[in-house]
Amino acid sequence: MSKLRIALLAMSIAFGAQAADTLGLKAGVFDPPRMAPDFTVRGSDGKELKLSQYRGKLVLLEFGYTSCVDVCPVSLGMLAEARRQMGAQASQLQVIYVTVDPERDTPGRMRNYLRAFDPTFIGATGTPQQMARVRQDYGITATKKMIDGSKTDYTVGHSSYLYFVDRKGSLRALLPFGRTAADVVHDATLLLKN
């Protein structure tokens, strides 16, 4: 079990008891903060994407897939709303949507999908092996489930967390699915100040 996965498990157990650090974040925190695992994959713009290339910005890292019909669109809609609420500060923020379904999520498909939510969102995709490594590094599970009556169509059940990666590349906080845009704006604003 990776150190990050162990940290995530411990944090999820303590999440209800301590949901904020000294900054007053609404998210569960990484205490102490640690470097976010870097990765190099293909971006939805067709270019190489490295997490570390976004140093200097606050990165919101979300995992999902373009064929998702329930959780993923809600999460992306919430992130788009949070970005709108941030006004001018939104330029200091980068949403990266990491696919859990690299077999179907090509750069072009991700670009078209994300554009409907916010044109600044960037998708991250790659080979199944690359994306499995990213999921492992972030403690994300993903399981294919065939749709009844189909031999080719499937859904992907997956963990749904929003990671906050600060301007220096450190993991600072983690929000579970179901939190509001106001919660994201609150935490993003505090992290941008520090």
N, C-alpha and C positions, 0 to 999 in steps of 0.2 A: 504494500500500500504506500503510495507516494506521501511525502511530507505534507504537501498541500492538501491532499485528500484527508489526511489525519487532522490537519488544522481545520478543514471545513467541517468535519464531523464534530470536532470539539466545539467549534463555533456554533453549529446548529443546535447542539445540546444546550449551550449557554445563551442562545439567542434571546429567549424570553427573559432571562435574568439580567442580561446586560446588553441592551440594544443600542447603546451610544458610548462614545469615548469622551475624552475631555473636551472635544470640539462641540459636542452636543448633536452628533449625527443620529439620524433615525434608523440607519442601517446597522446591522451587526458589523463589528470592526475587526480588522486584523491587528492584533496587539501583541507584539509590535508589528508595524507595517513591514512587509518583505517585498523583494523585487518580484514583479509579475513575471511568470515564465514567458520568455520571448518566443515568437514563432515567425516563420517565414512561409507564407502560402500565396495563393493567387487572390488578388483583390477583384471586386466586382467591376472595377474599371479596366480589368485585363492586365494590370501591371502587378509586379511583385509587391506583396504587402508584408511589412514587418511591424509588429506591435511597437517596437522601439523607435520607429520612424515618427511616432506621434508624441515623443517626449516634448514637453513644453505645453501640451494640451491635457485636459482631463479627459480620459477615455472611459466611456461606458461600454463595457463588453457584455453582449447578450448572445446567448446560444439559441438556435432554432432552425427552422427550415421553411422553404417557400411554399411547400404543399400543405403546411399546417393550416387547419381551418378553425382552431379555437384559441389556444393560448398565445401563439406567436403573433397573430395580428393584434391582439389586445395589448401585448407588451410593446410592440412597435408603435402602435397608436398612442400609447401612454408616453413613450419616449419622444415622439414627435410633439406631443402637447407640452411636455416638460421643456423641450428646446424652444418652443414658441414663447412660453412663459418667461424664459430666461432673457429674452430681448437681446440686447447688444452682447451680453456675456456668452451667448450661445456660440459665438465665433471661437471661444476658447475651449469648446467641447467637441469631442468626436465620438459618435456612436459607431461601433464596429459590431456587425451581426455575423457571428461565426456559425456556419452551417453544421448540422448534425447529420446531413443527408448529402454528402458530396457526390454520390452517384447521379443525382438529378440536378443538384444546384450548381449549374455552370456559372461562370462570371456574368454572362449576358442575362441569364434567367434571374440571378440575384439583383443585378442592376435594375432591371425592369420592375421587379417586385418591390425593392426598397424605394424606388423613385415615387411610388404611390403614397408612401408615408412621409418621406423627407428626402430631397435630392442630395443632402449632405451625408446621409448614412452610407457607409461602405460595407460591402459584404466580404467575407473571408471564406474561401473554399480551396480545395486542393485534392490530392489523391485520398482515397480512403485511409491509407496508412498515415499520411500527414495529419488528417483531421482526427484520427483516433488518438494520435499522440497529443494533440492540443486538448482534446477532451480529457485525457488522462491527467495531463498537467494541471487542469483546472477542476478536477474531480467531478466532471460531468458524465452522467450515464446516458446512453442512447440505445434503444432496443427497437428493431424493426418488428412490425406485426402485419402480417398479410391481411388484406381486406377480404372478408368472406366472399367466395365466389370468383375471386380473381387469382390468376397465377403470377401476375406481374405487379399489381398495385399494392401499396403498403402505406402504413402510417409509421411514424417514429415517436415512441414515447421517450421523453428526455427530461432531465433536470432543467429547471427554469430559474436561474439566478441572474441578477444583474451585478456585475463586478465594477467597482470604481477603481480605476488605476490613475494615480495622481501624476502631476507634471514631471516628476522625476522617475516614473516607471514603477512605483511601488503600489502593491495591492493595499487599499485602505479600507474598503467596506464592501459589503455584500447584502443585497436586498433580494428577498424571495419574491416569487410571482404574487401579484395581487396588490402591491403597494401603489400609491397614487403618484400622479405627475408632481403634485405639490411636495411629496416626500423626496422625490428625485431632485427637484429644484432646490429644496432646503439643503440637502446634503452636497449637491454640486456647488452651490454658492459658497458654503463653508469651506469645502476643499479647494476651491479656486482662490480663496483668501489666504490660505495657509500653504 
